[in-house]
Amino acid sequence: MKYKGLHSRVLHASAVMLAWACAMPVLAHHSRAEFDSDDVALLRGMVTRYVWANPHAFLYVETVDDAGVRTGWEVITDALPILSRSGWTRDSFAVGDPVTVQALPNRNPDKKHVLLVSVEKADGSVLVPREEDRPAHSARATSLAGVWELPDGGEDTGDFSRRWAQVALTEKALAAKAEFTPEDRPAAQCIAPPTPMLMAMPYLNEIEIRDDTVVLRSEFFDVERIVYMDGRGNPENGERTIQGHSIGWWDGEALVVDTTGFADHRAPIRGPNEGVPSGAMRHVRETYRLNEDRTGLTIDFTVEDLEYLGEPFSGTLEWVYSPQLTFMGFECAP
């Protein structure tokens, strides 16, 4: 890993965020493969624009080299709920502010588009896309109801990415994957991923238990899934939607959710096999179960899609009970 003229005061934050960027390819709205994770570029310049919007906030910075040549840089950060919990606000930067940006450079040197690691302001304060030291909480849930997030502040998806990389794909899936480009990402048009990718995103989740339904909410794109608990089945020829049609039942304290009726999606799961689509044959089964100490829950899932997957994709995710955190809206702008 190379560092270009790093300030010692921000080296620790940079190292932590670089490790996060390298380890979390599943969670990126933009592909991490686009950026050089073995290098950190240092940009000293002035803010020319600050865009506070989802699915990403952007910082635009102009630098001037020794020859007086001006270069404009687009610095991609993260989504507003994540930034807000890391100390950012819509007023964090103003046009003309001097900043020192550390970022992963684009592998194409002609692209002045970089992925933020940290930004230092004139007063010496440092902002990073994701806070690195969130206080531990040990609140215990009385049921599955409440606010939940992935461990380590939303960064720990376990072996989700590794398992997804190992799934056998059909010829149709391989062909679609080969044709996939970053411009094809549905997130750029504010289209959310379906489950289980939705559950593996670094945003808060909320479970509400009602008399004959369970509501599963995600901060990401303000998704709300309704799970029907009244004994009905999934319709054979119902309307197909991004999140599908979900029915559920209780197995003791565990919630079992069965979902079909998914709409076609160009990239339902990110990471190593991004670009493998999903379609009408997609079928997902999830089981939500409180952990023994009731400070977290385990989600076992299985995805079947005979059109694109040569075998089921299955795995486990963990959520941490987080009632101390505030659920935020997303309000995505394409």
C-alpha positions as CSV (number, residue, x, y, z in Angstrom):
1,M,0.0,0.0,0.0
2,K,1.5,3.3,-1.1
3,Y,0.8,6.7,0.5
4,K,1.6,9.9,-1.4
5,G,2.6,12.7,1.1
6,L,0.2,11.7,3.9
7,H,-0.2,13.9,7.0
8,S,0.6,11.8,10.1
9,R,-2.5,13.2,11.9
10,V,-4.9,11.5,9.3
11,L,-2.8,8.4,8.6
12,H,-4.7,6.3,11.1
13,A,-8.1,7.2,9.8
14,S,-6.9,6.6,6.2
15,A,-5.6,3.2,7.1
16,V,-8.8,2.2,8.7
17,M,-11.0,3.4,5.9
18,L,-8.7,1.9,3.2
19,A,-9.0,-1.5,5.0
20,W,-12.8,-1.0,4.9
21,A,-12.7,-0.1,1.2
22,C,-10.7,-3.2,0.4
23,A,-12.7,-5.5,2.5
24,M,-16.2,-4.5,1.6
25,P,-16.8,-4.9,-2.1
26,V,-20.3,-6.0,-1.6
27,L,-21.5,-2.8,-0.1
28,A,-20.3,-0.3,-2.7
29,H,-22.8,1.7,-4.7
30,H,-19.9,2.1,-7.1
31,S,-17.6,-0.8,-7.9
32,R,-14.4,-0.8,-5.8
33,A,-12.7,-2.4,-8.7
34,E,-12.8,0.9,-10.4
35,F,-10.3,2.3,-7.8
36,D,-6.8,1.4,-6.9
37,S,-7.0,0.0,-3.3
38,D,-3.2,-0.2,-3.1
39,D,-2.7,3.5,-3.4
40,V,-3.9,6.6,-1.7
41,A,-3.7,9.9,-3.5
42,L,-3.4,13.3,-1.7
43,L,-5.3,16.2,-3.1
44,R,-4.8,19.7,-1.6
45,G,-7.2,22.2,-3.1
46,M,-10.4,24.2,-2.7
47,V,-14.0,23.0,-2.7
48,T,-15.9,24.1,-5.8
49,R,-19.1,22.2,-5.1
50,Y,-20.7,20.0,-2.4
51,V,-23.7,17.9,-3.3
52,W,-25.6,16.6,-0.2
53,A,-27.8,13.9,-1.8
54,N,-28.5,10.2,-2.0
55,P,-27.4,7.7,-3.1
56,H,-24.1,9.5,-2.6
57,A,-22.8,12.9,-1.5
58,F,-20.1,14.3,-3.7
59,L,-17.3,16.7,-3.0
60,Y,-15.8,18.6,-5.9
61,V,-12.3,19.9,-5.4
62,E,-10.0,21.9,-7.6
63,T,-6.2,21.5,-7.3
64,V,-3.4,23.7,-8.7
65,D,0.0,22.1,-9.5
66,D,3.4,23.8,-9.4
67,A,2.9,24.8,-13.1
68,G,-0.3,26.6,-12.3
69,V,-2.5,23.9,-14.0
70,R,-5.9,23.6,-12.5
71,T,-7.6,20.2,-12.2
72,G,-11.1,19.5,-11.1
73,W,-11.8,16.3,-9.1
74,E,-15.0,14.5,-8.3
75,V,-14.7,12.9,-4.9
76,I,-17.3,10.2,-4.1
77,T,-18.3,9.8,-0.4
78,D,-21.2,7.7,0.9
79,A,-25.0,7.9,1.4
80,L,-26.5,10.5,3.8
81,P,-27.6,8.2,6.6
82,I,-24.0,6.8,6.9
83,L,-22.4,10.2,6.6
84,S,-24.8,11.7,9.2
85,R,-23.9,9.0,11.7
86,S,-20.2,9.8,11.0
87,G,-20.5,13.5,11.8
88,W,-21.3,15.0,8.4
89,T,-24.0,17.6,7.7
90,R,-25.2,19.4,4.7
91,D,-23.1,22.4,5.9
92,S,-19.9,20.5,6.4
93,F,-18.3,22.3,3.4
94,A,-18.8,25.5,1.5
95,V,-17.4,26.7,-1.8
96,G,-13.9,28.0,-1.3
97,D,-13.1,25.9,1.7
98,P,-9.5,24.6,1.6
99,V,-9.3,20.9,2.1
100,T,-6.8,18.0,2.0
101,V,-8.4,14.9,0.5
102,Q,-7.0,11.4,0.7
103,A,-8.7,9.1,-1.7
104,L,-8.4,5.9,-3.7
105,P,-7.4,7.0,-7.3
106,N,-9.2,5.7,-10.3
107,R,-7.4,3.0,-12.1
108,N,-7.8,5.0,-15.3
109,P,-5.5,8.0,-14.8
110,D,-7.6,10.1,-17.2
111,K,-10.6,9.9,-14.9
112,K,-10.5,12.6,-12.2
113,H,-13.0,10.6,-10.1
114,V,-11.7,9.3,-6.7
115,L,-13.2,7.4,-3.8
116,L,-12.8,9.2,-0.5
117,V,-10.7,7.9,2.4
118,S,-10.6,11.0,4.5
119,V,-10.9,14.8,4.2
120,E,-9.1,17.3,6.5
121,K,-10.5,20.8,6.9
122,A,-8.7,24.0,7.5
123,D,-9.3,23.8,11.3
124,G,-7.6,20.4,11.4
125,S,-10.8,18.4,11.8
126,V,-11.0,15.2,9.8
127,L,-14.1,13.6,8.3
128,V,-14.3,10.0,7.1
129,P,-17.1,8.3,5.2
130,R,-17.8,5.9,8.0
131,E,-17.0,6.3,11.7
132,E,-14.5,3.8,12.9
133,D,-15.2,3.7,16.7
134,R,-18.9,3.4,17.3
135,P,-19.6,2.9,21.0
136,A,-20.7,-0.7,21.9
137,H,-24.2,-1.2,23.1
138,S,-25.6,-4.2,24.9
139,A,-29.4,-3.6,24.7
140,R,-31.4,-6.7,24.7
141,A,-34.5,-7.2,22.5
142,T,-37.7,-8.7,23.8
143,S,-38.7,-9.8,20.3
144,L,-37.6,-9.4,16.7
145,A,-39.3,-5.9,16.7
146,G,-37.0,-2.9,16.7
147,V,-34.0,-1.3,14.9
148,W,-31.1,-3.4,13.7
149,E,-27.9,-3.1,11.8
150,L,-25.0,-5.2,10.7
151,P,-22.1,-5.6,13.2
152,D,-19.2,-3.2,13.3
153,G,-21.3,-0.2,12.4
154,G,-22.7,-1.9,9.3
155,E,-19.4,-3.2,7.9
156,D,-19.5,-6.9,8.8
157,T,-21.3,-9.1,6.3
158,G,-19.6,-12.3,7.3
159,D,-18.8,-14.6,4.4
160,F,-21.6,-13.2,2.2
161,S,-19.3,-12.0,-0.5
162,R,-17.2,-15.2,-0.5
163,R,-20.2,-17.4,-0.8
164,W,-21.6,-15.3,-3.6
165,A,-18.3,-15.5,-5.5
166,Q,-18.5,-19.3,-5.3
167,V,-22.0,-19.9,-6.6
168,A,-22.3,-21.8,-9.9
169,L,-23.9,-19.7,-12.7
170,T,-25.8,-20.6,-15.8
171,E,-24.6,-19.8,-19.2
172,K,-27.2,-17.0,-19.4
173,A,-25.9,-15.5,-16.2
174,L,-22.3,-15.6,-17.4
175,A,-23.2,-13.9,-20.6
176,A,-25.1,-11.2,-18.8
177,K,-22.3,-10.7,-16.3
178,A,-19.8,-10.3,-19.2
179,E,-21.9,-7.5,-20.7
180,F,-22.5,-5.6,-17.4
181,T,-21.0,-2.1,-17.1
182,P,-21.1,0.4,-14.2
183,E,-23.7,2.4,-16.1
184,D,-26.0,-0.6,-15.8
185,R,-26.3,-0.3,-12.0
186,P,-29.9,0.0,-11.0
187,A,-28.9,2.0,-7.8
188,A,-27.9,4.9,-10.1
189,Q,-31.6,5.2,-11.0
190,C,-32.7,4.8,-7.3
191,I,-33.7,1.2,-7.8
192,A,-33.1,-0.9,-4.6
193,P,-31.7,-4.4,-4.6
194,P,-34.0,-7.2,-3.5
195,T,-33.4,-9.4,-0.5
196,P,-30.9,-10.8,0.5
197,M,-28.6,-8.1,-0.8
198,L,-30.9,-5.5,0.9
199,M,-30.2,-7.1,4.3
200,A,-26.4,-6.9,3.7
201,M,-26.2,-3.2,3.1
202,P,-24.7,-0.9,5.7
203,Y,-27.9,0.8,6.7
204,L,-30.3,0.5,9.6
205,N,-33.2,-2.0,9.4
206,E,-36.4,-2.0,11.3
207,I,-38.9,-4.8,12.1
208,E,-42.5,-4.0,13.0
209,I,-44.7,-6.9,14.1
210,R,-48.4,-6.4,13.6
211,D,-51.5,-8.6,14.1
212,D,-51.4,-10.3,10.6
213,T,-48.4,-8.8,9.0
214,V,-44.7,-8.1,9.7
215,V,-43.1,-5.0,8.2
216,L,-39.4,-5.2,7.2
217,R,-37.9,-1.7,6.6
218,S,-34.5,-0.6,5.3
219,E,-33.1,2.8,5.3
220,F,-31.6,2.0,1.9
221,F,-34.0,3.6,-0.7
222,D,-36.7,3.7,2.0
223,V,-37.7,0.1,1.2
224,E,-40.6,-1.4,3.0
225,R,-41.5,-5.1,2.7
226,I,-44.8,-6.4,3.9
227,V,-44.9,-10.0,5.1
228,Y,-48.4,-11.5,5.1
229,M,-48.9,-13.7,8.2
230,D,-52.5,-14.7,7.7
231,G,-52.0,-18.1,6.1
232,R,-52.3,-17.0,2.5
233,G,-49.9,-18.4,-0.2
234,N,-47.8,-16.5,-2.7
235,P,-49.8,-15.8,-5.8
236,E,-48.8,-17.7,-8.9
237,N,-49.5,-14.9,-11.4
238,G,-49.5,-11.8,-9.2
239,E,-47.8,-8.5,-9.9
240,R,-44.0,-8.8,-9.9
241,T,-42.1,-6.2,-7.9
242,I,-38.5,-5.5,-6.9
243,Q,-39.0,-6.9,-3.4
244,G,-41.5,-9.6,-4.5
245,H,-44.5,-10.9,-2.6
246,S,-43.7,-12.2,0.9
247,I,-45.6,-14.6,3.2
248,G,-44.5,-15.7,6.6
249,W,-45.1,-17.8,9.6
250,W,-43.7,-18.3,13.1
251,D,-41.5,-21.3,14.0
252,G,-41.4,-20.8,17.7
253,E,-39.9,-17.3,18.1
254,A,-38.3,-17.5,14.7
255,L,-39.8,-15.7,11.7
256,V,-39.8,-17.6,8.4
257,V,-40.3,-15.5,5.3
258,D,-41.0,-17.0,1.8
259,T,-40.8,-14.6,-1.2
260,T,-41.6,-15.0,-4.9
261,G,-42.9,-12.7,-7.6
262,F,-39.7,-10.7,-8.1
263,A,-39.4,-8.3,-11.0
264,D,-36.5,-8.5,-13.3
265,H,-33.4,-6.9,-11.8
266,R,-30.1,-6.2,-13.6
267,A,-27.8,-6.6,-10.6
268,P,-29.7,-7.9,-7.5
269,I,-26.5,-9.0,-5.7
270,R,-23.3,-6.9,-5.7
271,G,-19.7,-8.1,-5.2
272,P,-17.7,-10.6,-7.2
273,N,-20.6,-11.7,-9.5
274,E,-22.2,-8.3,-9.9
275,G,-24.1,-8.1,-13.1
276,V,-25.8,-11.5,-12.8
277,P,-29.5,-10.7,-13.2
278,S,-32.5,-12.2,-11.6
279,G,-36.0,-12.8,-12.9
280,A,-39.4,-14.4,-12.5
281,M,-37.9,-17.8,-11.2
282,R,-36.2,-16.2,-8.2
283,H,-37.4,-17.6,-4.9
284,V,-36.0,-16.5,-1.5
285,R,-36.5,-18.1,1.9
286,E,-35.3,-16.3,5.1
287,T,-35.4,-17.2,8.8
288,Y,-35.0,-14.5,11.4
289,R,-34.0,-15.8,14.8
290,L,-32.9,-14.0,18.0
291,N,-29.5,-14.9,19.3
292,E,-29.3,-16.5,22.8
293,D,-28.3,-13.3,24.5
294,R,-31.0,-11.4,22.6
295,T,-28.5,-8.6,21.6
296,G,-28.6,-9.6,18.0
297,L,-30.4,-11.8,15.5
298,T,-29.3,-14.3,12.8
299,I,-30.7,-14.4,9.3
300,D,-30.4,-17.7,7.4
301,F,-31.3,-17.3,3.7
302,T,-31.5,-19.3,0.5
303,V,-31.9,-17.9,-3.0
304,E,-33.0,-20.1,-5.9
305,D,-33.2,-18.9,-9.5
306,L,-33.0,-21.7,-12.1
307,E,-32.7,-19.1,-14.9
308,Y,-29.4,-17.7,-13.6
309,L,-28.1,-19.8,-10.7
310,G,-26.7,-23.3,-11.2
311,E,-27.2,-24.0,-7.5
312,P,-28.9,-22.2,-4.6
313,F,-27.0,-19.3,-3.0
314,S,-27.3,-19.6,0.8
315,G,-25.7,-18.0,3.8
316,T,-26.1,-16.3,7.1
317,L,-26.1,-12.7,8.2
318,E,-26.0,-11.2,11.6
319,W,-27.8,-8.1,12.8
320,V,-27.1,-6.2,16.1
321,Y,-30.0,-4.7,18.1
322,S,-29.5,-1.0,17.9
323,P,-32.4,0.9,19.5
324,Q,-30.1,3.9,20.3
325,L,-29.8,4.7,16.6
326,T,-32.2,6.9,14.6
327,F,-33.8,5.5,11.5
328,M,-33.4,8.0,8.6
329,G,-35.1,8.5,5.3
330,F,-33.2,8.1,2.0
331,E,-34.9,10.3,-0.6
332,C,-32.8,9.2,-3.5
333,A,-32.1,11.5,-6.4
334,P,-31.3,9.7,-9.7
